[in-house]
Amino acid sequence: MLTAILTGFLFSIFLVFAGRFFKGKLSLLASLIPLGLFIYFFQFIGPVSNGEVIMRSYQWIPSFGVDLGFKLDGLSLLFSLLISGIGFLVFFYTSSYLKGHQYLDRFYGYLASFMGAMLGLVLSDNMITLFVFWELTSITSFFLIGFNNTSGASRRSALTALGITGIGGLLLLAGALLLNNISGTYSISEMLSMSEAIGDHEHYLTVVLLIFGAAFTKSAQFPFHFWLPGAMKAPTPVSTYLHSATMVKAGVYLLMRFTPVLGGDNIWNTSLLVVGGITMLYSAVHTIFRTDLKGILAYSTISALGILVFLTGLGTREAFLAAAVFIIVHALYKATLFLVTGIIDHQTHTRDVTRLAGLNKVMLPVGIAGILAAISSAGIPPTIGFVGKELTYEASFHSETLMILLMVAIVLTKIFLLYAGFVAGIKPFIGKLPEEHAQVKSPDFVLWTPPLLLAILGLVFGVAPFIIDTPIIKPVVEAMGADASEIHLALWHGFNTVFILSLITIGIGTALYFIIKPSEKLEAAAGRFEFISPESLYERFNRIFIDVSNFWTDFFQNGYLRNYISIIILFLVVLVGYILIGSTNFVIDYHSLSRITVYEITATLILIAGIFYTVFTQSRLAAVVAMGVVGLAICLIFVFYSAPDLAMTQFSIDTLTVILFVLVLYKLPKYLKLSDYKTRLRDGILSAVFGLLVATLALQVIAEPVNKEIGEYYAQNAYLEAHGKNVVNVILVDFRGVDTLIEISVLSIAAVGVFGLMKLRLKMADRKRYQDSQK
Amino acid sequence: MRTTIILKTASNYLLPVLLLFSVFILLRGHYLPGGGFVGGLVAAIAFILHSFANGLKKTKELLMMHPGYLIPTGLAISFLSGLVPVALFDLPFMTGLWSHDPVAILGNIGSALFFDIGVYLVVVGVTLTIIFTISESA
C-alpha cells in the first residue's frame, strides 16, 4: 500500500530526469500510472465489501507514536477509486488538452505528486501522517493552480488557496496534537473505541472546532469558500481533478472519517447542518450571477460540498447513505462538466456562456456527455443523480428537528443546482450555432472519451444501482459508524412525498432555466455587494497585514547593528528585570562566596581598563585591539575557574574577531563622526543596567538550590557510555551531537551568506565599472 | 600589505607547526581539553597568519582549492558518522560506535572522532571562507 501511495511521488521524481520523453507523443503513457493504481484498488472491492478492513503499518518515529499507518476501509476505498479513476481520465485528457505545452512534463509531475498526496491522505490512519499528506495536497495544488505562472491573477489565486488551506492544515495539526493528548494515540482506529471518553473531555469543543477549521477551509465551506472560484484560474484538467473528485472533498472526507469519533454530539451535528446549509444555499444561488462556465461550476461545486457537509451533519444512517451516493454522483457529473467546459474552451477559446450555443453541431459526443451530466446533476431519472437526490430528500425529510426548514433549504439548493447544471451542460449545445463558432473544429477522441465515459457511467449506475450498492456504498456507511445491513439502492422509490418534491424541483428548476438567462447585467448586480464578501474582507485583511509587517520590519530591521543590539538588550532588561524584581527576594549569602584572589583582581582590572579604552579612544583600530584585550581577560577568568575548553575556544575566537575587525576597518577612514553626547549617555546607561542585571542574575543563581542531576549524569556516563574523559567534548560530539551537527550547519550557512553577499557586491561593482567604461 | 622579513620567515615554519598543533588538539579532545572546534580555529589562524605574511594569493596557491569546499566535506563526514550506526547496525542516529582495541597514540577510535573531524573541517572552511572573502573585498 505504501508503494501505491509513493508511486505518484516516484513518478514525478522520475519525470525530473526523464521529463522530455513525456512531452511529446509518449505523454499518453503517463496515464498508465493512475490506471495501474485504479486496478490495484479495484481488486480490494471484494474483500472490503465483505467487511474486511485492510491495515498496513510501517514504522516511522515509534518513540512519538507516529507511524506510517494505513487503513483501507469502505470510505478510503471509495475515495481511492475516485482519485485513481478520475485521475486516469484526467491524465489521459491532459495529454491532448495541453499538447505541445512547454511544461507538460512538469504538469504531470505536479499532478502525480498531488495524486500521491491525496491517496496518502485518504488512506492514512495515523493523524500525523494524515496531516503530512494534507499539507502535501495543499502544496502540490498550489503549483497546479498557479501553473500558468506568467499570469498575475493565477499566481494570486494560487497563493490565496495555499493561504486558506494552509491555515486549515495547521488547525488539523493542532487538533491532532490535542486528540493525542486526550486519547494517548495518533491512530484514528484506536480513537474509535475512545469516542465516549473524547466526547466527555473538557477539550472536546476545542478539538471539534479545530477539525472543523481544517475541513471547512479545505472543502471551501462558507465563509472560506472564496479560494475555490479563484482556483479556477488553473488549467481545466486541474479544476476537474482538484475540484470535482479530490482535494475539496478532503475536508468532507475528514468530517466523515471523524464522525464515528467525534460525531453524534449536538454541537457536531448542528454546526455541520448550519455551515453546510448556508454554504449550499448561498453558492447555489450564486450560480445565477455568473457567466463564466467555470465560475458556474465552481459555485455549484461549493454548493455540492455544502450538501455533503449538511448530510454528514444530519448524522442518520440515511444521511450517510445519501452522502456516500452523492459523492459518486457529484464526482461523475461534475468531472464530466468540467472536462466538457475544458473542451469548449479549448476549441472555441471562450467560456462565456452567453456567447455559446448550438455546439452539438460541431462536437456531438461532447454534447451528449454534457447533456447527460446535466441531467444527472438535475436529478432526473434514470440517472444516478436521481437516486442521489431522492436519498438526500429522504434523509432530510426524516430529520427529527426543524424538518420543514431543512427541506426548504435542500429543495431550494437543488433547484438552483439544476439550473446551474443545465446552463453548464445543456445551454452551450442546443439552439442556433453562432456565426463566430461556425468554423470550430471537432475535438479529437482523447478529449471527448473521458467525459463521455463518465457521463455514461452516471447513466449506468442510475439504471442499475445495484452495481455499486453492496460493493461500494455499504462499506462506506459502515465506516462512518452506522448500521449498513439493509442497504439497497433503487431507482424507483415509490410515489411519495419525496417523489412529489422531486417533481417540484425539476419543474421549478427547468422553469428557472427558461426564465433567467445568464447575463453580464446579473453578474454586475452581484458585483455591487462585492465589498462585504468574505473574499474582499480577506484581501483587506491581507493588505493591513502586509502594511503592519512592513512597518514592523522597517522599525526593527533598520539595518543598523547597533540598534539591533540596543533593542535586544533593552527587551531582555525589561523582561528579566520585571521577573527578578517581582518574584525574588534578594538574599546574598556572603559566606558561600569564595575568596577573591590576586589573579582575579588583576584580570578584572585589565578588563575594566580595556573597556574604558575602547569607549574613549579616538581610533577605530585601537578600539578593536582594546576589545581583544577585554576578550583575553575573560579568557584568563575562564582559566581561573577551570574551564580550559572554554578558554581555548574564546582565545581563538577573540584572535579571529580582531583579525576580522581589522580587515574590515583597515580601509575605512578615521572616525568621521563620533556618536554625540546624548547617544553615548543612553548607550552607557543601557549597558550599565544590563551589566547590573547579569550580575544580579549570577548572584541569584548561586542563592538558588542547584539541580545537579544533569551535570552529574554527564560526568558519570561520559567515560562509561562514550569512552571519553573530557566531559565538555563528549557532550559536544556525543550526548548532544545532533546540536553540534545543526550548529556547524548554521556556521556553513553563515559562511555561504558572507560569501554570497560580498561576491555579489563585487560583481555589481564590476558591472558598474563596465558601465562607466562604456560611457 | 607590507610585512617584515621576520614575520615572513617565521610564518613559513609556523604554518606546519600550527597545523600539527591543531590536529593534536583535535585528537586529544576526547580525553583532555581540545576538540574539533578549537582545532579548526587554530588551523584557520595558521593559514591566516600565513596570508598576512605572504599575501592572500600565496596562501590560496598553497591551499590549491577554495576553502569553501571544506564546508560540505566536513558536513558530510559529520553526518555520515551519525548515519553509519543507522545504516549498518540498525541503531538510532548518532549512536556512538567504538573499536574494541585501543589504537596507539589515539586510544579508542569511535564514530565520535569522525564527527569531530567533520566539525574541524567545517570550522576551517567557514572561518577561511569568511575571512578570505572579506579581505578580498575590503
Interface residues (C-beta under 8 A of the other chain):
Chain A: P644 D645 M648 T649 S652 I653 T655 L656 I659 L660 L663 V664 Y666 K667 E721 A722 H723 G724 K725 N726 V728 N729 V730 L732 V733 D734 G737 V738 T740 L741 I744 S745 L747 S748 A750 A751 V752 V754 F755 M758 K759 R761 L762
Chain B: I25 G29 H30 Y31 L32 P33 G34 G35 G36 F37 V38 L41 V42 A44 I45 I48 G68 I71 P72 G74 L75 S78 F79 G82 F93 M94 G96 W98 N108 G110 A112 F115 D116 G118 V119 V122 V123 G125 V126 T127 T129 I130 I131 T133 I134 S135 E136 S137 A138
